[in-house]
Amino acid sequence: MVFLPATGVVFTGDVVYVDRILGLHAVSKTKAWLNSFEALQALKPKVVVPGHGKITDLAQAERDTGKLLAALRAHMGKAVEAGTDISTAVKSFDASPFKHLKHVEVWLPQLANRTYLEMELE
C-alpha cells in the first residue's frame, strides 16, 4: 500500500476489493491479508483507491473486504477446530452480509474452501 498522509489517500492494490468478491488465489493467505487490512484501518484514510472497484472510503472497504476476510477466518477456524468437514463448513458459511458483491455466488464457495484449507495448515 502507498499512503499519502497529507491528503489522506491510500492506494491499496489488492488489499482492498469493493463492489465485487475478493480474488483469493493459491498464493493468497487470508491471515496475512487480514493483517494488511488491519494496517490499512490504522491509517484511517479519507480516500481508499482499491485494487478492484471504484474509489471509496474506509467504511466500504471494511464492509466489502475487511469483514469478509474476518468472517471467513472466524467461521473456518471454528470449523477446523471442531473437526467439521470442509463441505459442511463451506455450506454453513453465512454469506448474507456479502450478497451485494458481484460474483459472490460463484466465487464465495471457492474462497471459503481455500480459507478452510489454509487454516488447517496453521
Secondary structure as GFF3:
##gff-version 3
##sequence-region A 1 122
A	DSSP	beta_strand	2	4	.	.	.	ID=ss1
A	DSSP	beta_strand	9	17	.	.	.	ID=ss2
A	DSSP	alpha_helix	30	43	.	.	.	ID=ss3
A	DSSP	beta_strand	47	52	.	.	.	ID=ss4
A	DSSP	alpha_helix	58	61	.	.	.	ID=ss5
A	DSSP	pi_helix	62	66	.	.	.	ID=ss6
A	DSSP	alpha_helix	67	82	.	.	.	ID=ss7
A	DSSP	alpha_helix	86	91	.	.	.	ID=ss8
A	DSSP	three_ten_helix	96	98	.	.	.	ID=ss9
A	DSSP	alpha_helix	104	121	.	.	.	ID=ss10
###
